[in-house]
Amino acid sequence: MDILFLGTSAGVPTRKRNVSAIAVTESQGRNWFLVDCGEGTQQQLLRTNLSLNNLQAILITHIHGDHCYGLAGLLASAGMSGRKTPLTIIAPKGIREWVEATQQHTQLYIPYELHFTDVETLTSVNSGLFEIHATALSHRVPSYAYRFTEKMTKTTLDTDKLKSLGISAGPVWGKLKQGQDVDYEGQKLLSCDFVQEHIQQTKAVVCGDNEQPQLLSQFCRDCDVLVHEATYTQDIAAKAGDVGHSYAGLVAEFAASIHLPNLILTHFSPRYQSDPQAPCSIEHIRQEASAIYSGRLYLADDFDRYQLIKDGELRKADV
Amino acid sequence: MDILFLGTSAGVPTRKRNVSAIAVTESQGRNWFLVDCGEGTQQQLLRTNLSLNNLQAILITHIHGDHCYGLAGLLASAGMSGRKTPLTIIAPKGIREWVEATQQHTQLYIPYELHFTDVETLTSVNSGLFEIHATALSHRVPSYAYRFTEKMTKTTLDTDKLKSLGISAGPVWGKLKQGQDVDYEGQKLLSCDFVQEHIQQTKAVVCGDNEQPQLLSQFCRDCDVLVHEATYTQDIAAKAGDVGHSYAGLVAEFAASIHLPNLILTHFSPRYQSDPQAPCSIEHIRQEASAIYSGRLYLADDFDRYQLIKDGELRKADV
């Protein structure tokens, strides 16, 4: 699957970072899912190749404005750009009430069905290649994490067996691997005799605001990548006295404790500047986390795209 | 006064044009007013030198989302950036209801007072240098135009009289013009004997969506500049069968009929491209209007800034 960051700032947008939104796209095809939809998400999407017509569902982590105020405009624009297929919204109940109030007070006409699922009652949902689960976090308002599990079939050709029969690499191998039976020198070669299928799955957990990463211990089991907020460094978190958010070290400790292979931090307080020499730099968040966590650590910027490939390897890709 | 365009696209944003918002700033000082607040207005403001702390009032023309969906995020960000002073919102009643519903459903905390005025009942309001009036337009929902009248004192020094007394140009002239009395070669020169004050006023009308420009005949009397939507050219308007909007020629005819000196068109359908050679180009809107209207015609782009100076001259300025 692909994870594309559309906004990585906490609370308010900056010139370099918009407020929260993350697009998760299936490995095959064009189906994608949007986790959170801060104001300006539809504008950010104009700079990607994602189409609102291929959007399968919107998942909102919590009701705070920097995670949902782009929803009304995005729903309106999807309608104006011709969307007719129903759209699923998985979100806290307050979001459904807010969208309904917005439809009423601003005469918002949506020319396709909205299917709301209250996350409070969600067990799991299957959509396309994904199985999606949710779990509760700890924040000033109810906040949730979403887990995307993508199951894919991996096909292996028994090349040793083919070689032992004197069939060397070439078009026959390709046809057999693609599931075709082949007539070979008067012999019928059945694909199923040479091909093995393995089900592989990749798992990504994408979180809303959360002050207790350890709540995710079970939910992140066997997970390939965790996307978690790191609003502050520890010193600034203590000074800010902010309740409900995590600092880099806290998330890093949790990631280390569960031997997580890939950690992507996001949702940075606007006080952290990109200049490494700044008195309050995003590099301080990186340093605090990397001193504790020795897996692969990434700090997301807007429009960063990460590909989670079959063997669970995460790599940064071009947009 | 200054008129700064923060969004010039109709309905949906494009990569070059955001949805509607216009900042109107007093000639002196930093006080400014926001007419409409489409989604992403706060992000556009980050690219200007306008501060949310100096925002005096927000005026919404009508309840459609492309004119108001940025309101909740902007109010939230003003609070997070430390605003404490009350903020006036002049808008159709539905906007007040929507903001209240948003506060409720998304736990939006605003740490300063909001003073709502329903535009339906507005006669006039004075704020800083401006006197503001509203009038009803014709659209699919109730829509309004706002008129900003700025009164300024212009001071003229009677230089002929000074010269006739043998007082030539120099520091004495400057002091007298600034209202200071001056001891000059044993004589007391009183500022009031050499200075005349004239009250000058400039008027700008900024409109919401409107299919009947002629409704503005009285309201635009003696007005220096009209900012009006021109969503379409006439041919496309006829094809689109859209109700509630104006095409360029219609606005141009009205502007010509009232001998308006300056007309700024905005709110262009996203189908109009900036390339003059495109099959559907913004230049077609310009051509249609300029064939009818011979005053000074401008087509607004995002971040265009227009200065209306004392003698009613409008000039395009740097942002």
Chai-1 contact restraints between the chains, C-beta under 6 A:
chainA,res_idxA,chainB,res_idxB,connection_type,confidence,min_distance_angstrom,max_distance_angstrom,comment,restraint_id
A,G11,B,M80,contact,1.0,0.0,6.0,A-B,restraint_1
A,V12,B,S77,contact,1.0,0.0,6.0,A-B,restraint_2
A,V12,B,M80,contact,1.0,0.0,6.0,A-B,restraint_3
A,P13,B,Q43,contact,1.0,0.0,6.0,A-B,restraint_4
A,R15,B,L46,contact,1.0,0.0,6.0,A-B,restraint_5
A,E39,B,E39,contact,1.0,0.0,6.0,A-B,restraint_6
A,E39,B,G73,contact,1.0,0.0,6.0,A-B,restraint_7
A,G40,B,G40,contact,1.0,0.0,6.0,A-B,restraint_8
A,G40,B,Q43,contact,1.0,0.0,6.0,A-B,restraint_9
A,Q43,B,P13,contact,1.0,0.0,6.0,A-B,restraint_10
A,Q43,B,G40,contact,1.0,0.0,6.0,A-B,restraint_11
A,L46,B,R15,contact,1.0,0.0,6.0,A-B,restraint_12
A,I63,B,T106,contact,1.0,0.0,6.0,A-B,restraint_13
A,G65,B,A72,contact,1.0,0.0,6.0,A-B,restraint_14
A,G65,B,G73,contact,1.0,0.0,6.0,A-B,restraint_15
A,G65,B,A76,contact,1.0,0.0,6.0,A-B,restraint_16
A,G65,B,T106,contact,1.0,0.0,6.0,A-B,restraint_17
A,G65,B,L108,contact,1.0,0.0,6.0,A-B,restraint_18
A,Y69,B,A72,contact,1.0,0.0,6.0,A-B,restraint_19
A,Y69,B,G73,contact,1.0,0.0,6.0,A-B,restraint_20
A,A72,B,G65,contact,1.0,0.0,6.0,A-B,restraint_21
A,A72,B,Y69,contact,1.0,0.0,6.0,A-B,restraint_22
A,G73,B,E39,contact,1.0,0.0,6.0,A-B,restraint_23
A,G73,B,G65,contact,1.0,0.0,6.0,A-B,restraint_24
A,G73,B,Y69,contact,1.0,0.0,6.0,A-B,restraint_25
A,A76,B,G65,contact,1.0,0.0,6.0,A-B,restraint_26
A,S77,B,V12,contact,1.0,0.0,6.0,A-B,restraint_27
A,M80,B,G11,contact,1.0,0.0,6.0,A-B,restraint_28
A,M80,B,V12,contact,1.0,0.0,6.0,A-B,restraint_29
A,G94,B,H105,contact,1.0,0.0,6.0,A-B,restraint_30
A,E97,B,H105,contact,1.0,0.0,6.0,A-B,restraint_31
A,W98,B,H105,contact,1.0,0.0,6.0,A-B,restraint_32
A,W98,B,T106,contact,1.0,0.0,6.0,A-B,restraint_33
A,A101,B,A101,contact,1.0,0.0,6.0,A-B,restraint_34
A,H105,B,G94,contact,1.0,0.0,6.0,A-B,restraint_35
A,H105,B,E97,contact,1.0,0.0,6.0,A-B,restraint_36
A,H105,B,W98,contact,1.0,0.0,6.0,A-B,restraint_37
A,T106,B,I63,contact,1.0,0.0,6.0,A-B,restraint_38
A,T106,B,G65,contact,1.0,0.0,6.0,A-B,restraint_39
A,T106,B,W98,contact,1.0,0.0,6.0,A-B,restraint_40
A,Q107,B,V141,contact,1.0,0.0,6.0,A-B,restraint_41
A,L108,B,G65,contact,1.0,0.0,6.0,A-B,restraint_42
A,V141,B,Q107,contact,1.0,0.0,6.0,A-B,restraint_43
